[in-house]
Amino acid sequence: VAEALHPWLPRIDPAACDACDAFSRICPEGAIRLDATAGLAAYRIDPARCSGCGLCADVCEPKAATVCRWQRGRADDVG
């Protein structure tokens, strides 16, 4: 399945992320959510829901979250 082009796309750098879950909790659109299935925690991203507000990037202390402009992605991309 081809990835759609989105005006806003949240990205999470797993190497910088300390798993505090702040960006998932603050996202007003629910574009980033914690998925803890089968004992493994991962962040799921739904770029179609992202409004580009940047709250996720603002609240992320290690600066693991960013919001990219005009990027390709699909729902449930792992951050």
Backbone torsions as a table, in degrees:
resi	resn	phi	psi	omega
1	VAL	NA	128.4	179.9
2	ALA	-70.3	144.8	178.0
3	GLU	-81.4	135.4	179.7
4	ALA	-79.1	154.8	175.5
5	LEU	-88.1	127.4	-177.7
6	HIS	-120.4	143.5	177.8
7	PRO	-65.9	-29.4	179.3
8	TRP	-135.4	137.3	179.0
9	LEU	-141.8	110.5	175.3
10	PRO	-68.7	140.0	176.3
11	ARG	-130.1	144.4	178.0
12	ILE	-125.1	126.3	176.8
13	ASP	-86.8	106.7	-176.9
14	PRO	-62.8	-26.3	179.3
15	ALA	-71.2	-28.8	-179.5
16	ALA	-95.4	-19.3	-174.3
17	CYS	-70.3	130.8	176.1
18	ASP	-102.3	12.0	175.0
19	ALA	59.8	35.1	178.2
20	CYS	-76.7	-18.6	176.5
21	ASP	71.9	14.1	-178.2
22	ALA	-62.9	-43.5	-176.2
23	PHE	-68.8	-31.6	177.1
24	SER	-69.0	-40.3	-179.0
25	ARG	-71.6	-31.3	-175.7
26	ILE	-88.6	-16.9	-176.0
27	CYS	-62.5	113.5	-177.2
28	PRO	-72.3	-17.4	-177.5
29	GLU	-100.5	-9.4	-176.8
30	GLY	72.0	27.8	-178.6
31	ALA	-76.1	-22.6	177.4
32	ILE	-122.5	127.8	178.8
33	ARG	-140.4	149.0	177.2
34	LEU	-81.2	130.8	178.0
35	ASP	-121.5	106.3	-178.6
36	ALA	-111.5	71.2	178.6
37	THR	-101.0	146.4	178.2
38	ALA	56.2	30.5	176.9
39	GLY	77.0	2.0	178.9
40	LEU	-109.8	129.2	178.7
41	ALA	-95.6	133.4	176.6
42	ALA	-148.2	154.5	175.4
43	TYR	-97.8	133.0	177.4
44	ARG	-106.4	139.4	-176.9
45	ILE	-118.1	132.7	174.2
46	ASP	-117.3	92.2	-174.4
47	PRO	-61.8	-25.1	179.3
48	ALA	-67.1	-22.1	179.8
49	ARG	-90.1	-14.1	-175.6
50	CYS	-72.2	128.2	179.0
51	SER	-96.2	-5.4	179.8
52	GLY	80.2	17.1	-175.9
53	CYS	-65.5	-28.1	177.0
54	GLY	82.1	5.7	179.2
55	LEU	-59.4	-36.0	-179.5
56	CYS	-60.9	-45.3	179.3
57	ALA	-68.3	-36.3	-179.8
58	ASP	-65.4	-39.0	-174.4
59	VAL	-86.8	-14.8	-175.6
60	CYS	-78.5	107.6	-177.6
61	GLU	-63.0	-46.0	179.6
62	PRO	-79.8	4.6	179.6
63	LYS	60.0	38.8	177.9
64	ALA	-81.7	-23.3	-178.5
65	ALA	-98.7	136.6	174.3
66	THR	-138.6	159.6	174.2
67	VAL	-120.0	117.4	-177.0
68	CYS	-97.9	148.7	-179.0
69	ARG	-97.7	135.9	176.8
70	TRP	47.1	69.9	179.9
71	GLN	-123.2	158.1	176.1
72	ARG	-91.9	140.6	178.8
73	GLY	-172.6	171.6	177.3
74	ARG	-138.3	160.2	179.3
75	ALA	-59.3	143.4	179.8
76	ASP	71.9	16.4	167.6
77	ASP	-59.7	135.5	176.2
78	VAL	-78.9	128.9	-178.2
79	GLY	-61.8	NA	NA
